[in-house]
């Protein structure tokens, strides 16, 4: 049984998956298996994968595109490791990523069920180009995560496989935020270990038109966890809903839908105006950029 099962979902990422796999092969911890789940790619992904002959690689393919959550579920079902880690096929790990996380969970953080790390963020057309994310939240972090105080990027996450006996797999009805839903359920079961150093390199595609899909999925997520949100009390419940509404508005601004963006941001402010000042600053920058790219979309 390998120590870590690494799940890599991929869809038409022949141009990036080699980089992802090379970053796994370069890990200082080598006790792992790699489960690649091809979500019905139509490019030359298989030709790229043929270059890798490592016996630790296992390949699975969906007959039709089922999206990332279903692909990760396929990988988790086949995983045999003590720990499970996710890597998206367009991202990469730094060499000590696995070793640092497993070392903590096997040692001082042995009471924690999961772990995440910092990240180097590359977003060519976004506000986070060449940014460094260094988180600090750890321990009982459920409320902080629910309030949006920190982010768990999926390629930074690692958890004990035994938690799947308590937590259902990814919700395949969610095309977006399926990872947030999964982590909310995980964090209700265990404490969180944190490695603040950036051990993952993220390459974000900010050019996709995803605001409308994200809008729908966010409300499905909020409705699914409405009881958990209500348990936080009236003020914090309103804060959570306002945070999500504000984020939806930001997405629309990113894509040039100025009116939809401002409508959602106005509703968020009416619901709870006491969001962090940096959120307002980032929103104004997004608005300025969207205006420069006018004519605006409805």
C-alpha positions in Angstrom: 0.0 0.0 0.0 1.5 3.4 -1.0 1.7 6.1 1.5 0.0 8.7 -0.7 -2.5 8.4 -3.6 -2.2 11.3 -6.0 -5.3 12.0 -8.0 -4.9 14.0 -11.2 -8.1 14.7 -13.2 -7.5 16.0 -16.7 -9.5 17.2 -19.7 -7.8 18.4 -22.8 -4.7 19.4 -21.0 -2.1 17.6 -23.1 -0.1 20.9 -23.2 0.2 21.0 -19.4 -0.1 17.5 -17.9 3.6 16.7 -18.5 4.6 19.6 -16.3 2.2 18.4 -13.6 3.5 14.8 -13.7 7.2 15.9 -13.7 6.5 17.9 -10.5 5.2 14.7 -8.9 8.2 12.6 -10.1 10.4 15.2 -8.5 9.0 14.9 -5.0 11.3 14.3 -2.2 8.7 11.8 -0.9 8.5 9.0 -3.4 6.1 6.5 -1.7 3.0 7.2 -3.8 0.7 6.0 -6.6 -0.6 8.3 -9.3 -4.2 8.0 -10.5 -4.8 9.9 -13.7 -8.5 10.3 -14.6 -9.0 11.3 -18.2 -12.4 13.0 -18.3 -13.0 12.1 -22.0 -10.2 14.3 -23.5 -10.3 14.8 -27.2 -6.7 16.0 -27.6 -3.5 14.0 -27.6 -3.4 13.5 -23.8 -2.8 9.8 -24.2 0.2 10.4 -26.5 1.8 12.6 -23.8 1.1 10.1 -21.1 2.7 7.3 -23.1 6.1 9.0 -22.4 5.7 8.0 -18.8 6.4 4.4 -18.0 6.6 4.5 -14.2 4.7 1.5 -12.8 3.1 3.7 -10.1 0.9 5.5 -12.7 -2.6 4.1 -13.1 -4.8 5.5 -15.9 -8.6 5.7 -15.9 -10.8 7.2 -18.6 -14.4 8.4 -18.7 -16.5 7.8 -21.8 -18.0 11.3 -21.5 -17.0 14.5 -19.8 -18.3 14.4 -16.3 -16.3 17.4 -14.8 -13.7 17.6 -12.1 -15.7 16.3 -9.1 -16.7 13.1 -10.8 -13.1 12.6 -12.0 -11.7 13.0 -8.5 -14.4 10.6 -7.2 -13.2 8.0 -9.7 -9.7 8.4 -8.4 -10.7 8.3 -4.7 -12.7 5.1 -5.3 -9.5 3.4 -6.7 -7.1 4.9 -4.2 -5.2 2.6 -1.8 -2.9 5.0 0.0 -3.1 6.2 3.6 -3.4 9.8 2.3 -5.0 11.3 -0.7 -3.7 14.4 -2.5 -5.1 16.3 -5.5 -3.2 17.9 -8.3 -4.9 19.6 -11.2 -3.3 18.8 -14.6 -2.4 22.4 -15.3 -0.6 23.0 -12.0 2.6 21.8 -10.4 4.0 20.9 -7.0 7.3 22.1 -5.5 9.6 19.2 -4.5 8.9 19.1 -0.8 5.2 19.4 -1.0 4.2 15.9 0.0 7.1 15.3 2.5 6.2 18.5 4.5 2.5 17.7 4.8 2.9 14.0 5.6 5.7 14.8 8.1 3.3 17.1 10.0 0.4 14.7 9.9 2.6 11.8 11.1 4.1 14.0 13.8 3.1 17.2 15.6 -0.3 17.4 13.8 -1.1 13.7 14.2 -4.6 14.7 15.5 -5.4 16.6 12.3 -7.2 14.8 9.4 -6.1 17.1 6.6 -3.5 19.6 5.4 -3.1 22.5 3.0 -0.2 24.7 2.0 0.6 28.1 0.6 0.9 28.6 -3.2 2.5 30.7 -5.9 -0.3 32.1 -8.0 0.0 32.8 -11.7 -3.1 34.4 -13.2 -2.3 36.0 -16.5 -5.5 38.0 -17.0 -6.4 38.4 -13.3 -5.5 40.5 -10.3 -3.3 37.8 -8.7 -0.5 37.6 -11.3 2.6 36.4 -9.7 1.1 36.6 -6.2 2.2 34.5 -3.2 -0.4 33.0 -0.9 0.8 32.2 2.7 -2.1 30.9 4.8 -2.0 30.7 8.6 -5.4 29.2 9.7 -5.1 25.8 11.3 -6.7 23.6 13.9 -10.5 24.0 14.2 -10.9 26.1 11.1 -14.5 25.3 10.0 -16.0 28.7 10.8 -13.0 30.6 9.4 -13.3 28.7 6.2 -17.1 29.2 6.0 -16.5 33.0 6.5 -14.0 33.1 3.7 -11.1 34.0 6.0 -8.8 31.7 4.0 -8.6 29.7 0.8 -7.8 26.0 0.3 -6.6 25.6 -3.3 -7.3 22.1 -4.4 -3.7 21.2 -5.4 -2.5 22.1 -1.9 -4.9 19.7 -0.2 -4.0 16.3 1.4 -6.2 14.3 3.7 -6.4 10.9 5.4 -8.2 8.4 3.2 -10.0 7.0 6.2 -12.1 10.2 6.3 -14.0 8.9 3.3 -15.8 6.6 5.7 -17.4 9.7 7.3 -17.6 12.1 4.4 -19.4 11.6 1.0 -17.3 12.1 -2.1 -17.5 15.2 -4.3 -21.0 16.4 -5.2 -21.3 15.9 -8.9 -24.2 18.3 -9.2 -21.8 21.1 -8.7 -19.7 22.1 -11.7 -18.0 24.8 -9.7 -17.3 25.1 -5.9 -17.5 21.3 -5.6 -14.1 21.5 -3.8 -15.5 24.1 -1.3 -18.4 21.8 -0.5 -16.1 18.9 0.0 -13.8 20.8 2.4 -16.7 22.2 4.4 -17.8 18.6 5.0 -14.2 17.4 5.8 -13.7 20.3 8.3 -16.8 19.3 10.2 -15.0 16.0 11.0 -11.4 17.0 11.7 -8.8 19.7 12.4 -6.7 21.2 9.7 -2.9 21.2 9.5 -1.2 24.2 7.7 2.1 24.6 5.9 2.2 28.3 5.2 5.1 28.1 2.8 4.1 28.1 -0.9 4.6 24.5 -2.0 2.3 24.5 -5.1 2.4 26.6 -8.2 -1.0 27.4 -9.6 -1.7 28.5 -13.2 -5.1 30.1 -13.3 -7.1 30.6 -16.5 -9.0 33.8 -15.8 -10.3 34.1 -19.3 -13.1 31.6 -19.1 -16.8 32.8 -19.0 -17.7 31.1 -15.7 -19.6 33.8 -13.8 -23.1 32.6 -14.6 -22.3 28.9 -13.8 -20.5 30.0 -10.6 -23.5 32.1 -9.7 -25.8 29.1 -9.9 -23.4 26.7 -8.1 -22.7 29.2 -5.3 -26.4 29.3 -4.4 -26.7 25.5 -4.6 -23.8 25.3 -2.2 -25.3 27.9 0.2 -28.6 26.2 0.2 -27.0 22.8 0.9 -25.2 24.2 3.9 -27.9 26.5 5.1 -28.2 24.8 8.5 -24.5 25.1 9.1 -24.6 28.8 8.1 -27.6 29.4 10.4 -25.7 27.9 13.3 -23.2 30.8 13.1 -25.8 33.3 14.2 -27.7 36.1 12.5 -24.7 38.5 12.0 -22.3 35.9 10.6 -25.0 34.3 8.5 -25.6 37.6 6.8 -21.9 38.1 6.4 -21.5 34.7 4.7 -24.3 35.4 2.2 -22.9 38.9 1.6 -19.5 37.5 0.9 -20.7 35.1 -1.6 -22.9 37.7 -3.3 -20.0 40.1 -3.4 -17.8 37.4 -5.0 -20.4 36.6 -7.6 -20.4 40.4 -8.5 -16.6 40.3 -8.8 -16.8 37.4 -11.2 -19.2 39.3 -13.4 -17.0 42.4 -13.4 -14.0 40.2 -14.4 -15.9 39.1 -17.5 -17.1 42.6 -18.4 -20.7 42.2 -17.2 -20.7 45.5 -15.4 -24.4 45.8 -14.7 -24.8 42.3 -13.3 -21.6 42.8 -11.3 -22.8 46.0 -9.7 -26.2 44.7 -9.0 -24.8 41.7 -7.0 -22.3 43.9 -5.2 -25.0 46.4 -4.2 -27.2 43.5 -2.8 -24.1 42.3 -0.9 -23.5 45.7 0.7 -27.2 46.0 1.7 -27.0 42.6 3.3 -23.8 43.3 5.2 -21.6 46.3 4.4 -18.9 45.3 6.9 -16.8 43.2 4.5 -13.0 43.6 4.7 -11.7 46.9 3.1 -9.4 44.9 0.8 -12.5 43.3 -0.8 -13.8 46.8 -1.7 -10.4 47.8 -3.0 -10.1 44.7 -5.2 -13.7 45.2 -6.4 -12.9 48.9 -7.4 -9.9 47.7 -9.4 -12.0 45.1 -11.2 -14.6 47.7 -11.9 -12.0 50.1 -13.3 -10.6 47.4 -15.5 -14.1 46.4 -16.7 -14.9 50.0 -17.6 -11.7 50.3 -19.6 -12.7 47.2 -21.6 -16.2 48.6 -22.4 -18.6 48.4 -24.1 -20.2 46.7 -21.1 -22.2 43.5 -21.3 -25.6 43.4 -19.7 
